[in-house]
Amino acid sequence: MNPLVKACHNCKVYINLDASYEGQKLEKAFDSKHRGHMVQVVQFAEIKDKYKLYEP
């Protein structure tokens, strides 16, 4: 199985998507920081070598 991630194509960073409370808080912070950027939900395999994990 290939997990889904949310990636910012402008900044070359991504977050893992999950339904936990902490995951939702991280996604909200990610969306706030990358508002106006090209953000897309993709499979991890598509970006694994090109993007790095987002750290708030």
C-alpha positions in Angstrom: 0.0 0.0 0.0 1.2 3.5 -0.9 0.2 6.1 1.7 -1.2 9.5 0.7 0.6 12.7 1.5 -0.1 16.4 1.0 2.7 18.0 -0.9 3.6 21.7 -1.5 5.1 21.8 -5.0 6.5 25.3 -4.4 8.5 24.5 -1.3 9.1 20.8 -2.0 7.8 19.6 1.4 5.1 17.1 2.4 3.1 15.9 5.4 1.6 12.5 6.0 -2.1 12.4 6.0 -3.8 10.7 8.9 -7.0 11.1 10.9 -5.5 11.6 14.3 -5.9 14.8 16.3 -2.2 15.6 16.0 -2.3 14.9 12.2 -5.2 17.3 11.8 -3.4 20.0 13.7 -0.3 19.5 11.6 -2.4 19.6 8.4 -4.0 22.8 9.5 -0.6 24.4 10.2 0.7 23.1 6.8 -2.3 24.6 5.0 -1.9 27.9 6.7 1.8 28.2 5.9 1.4 27.1 2.3 -1.8 29.0 1.4 -1.6 30.3 -2.1 1.0 27.6 -3.1 0.4 24.7 -5.4 -0.6 22.0 -2.9 -1.8 18.5 -3.9 -2.6 15.2 -2.3 -0.4 12.6 -4.0 1.0 9.1 -3.3 4.2 9.0 -1.4 6.0 7.1 -4.1 5.6 10.0 -6.5 7.6 12.4 -4.4 9.7 10.3 -2.0 13.1 11.2 -3.6 12.3 14.8 -4.4 10.6 16.3 -1.4 11.3 16.4 2.3 9.1 16.0 5.4 7.6 19.3 6.6 8.6 20.3 10.1 6.6 23.2 11.6 
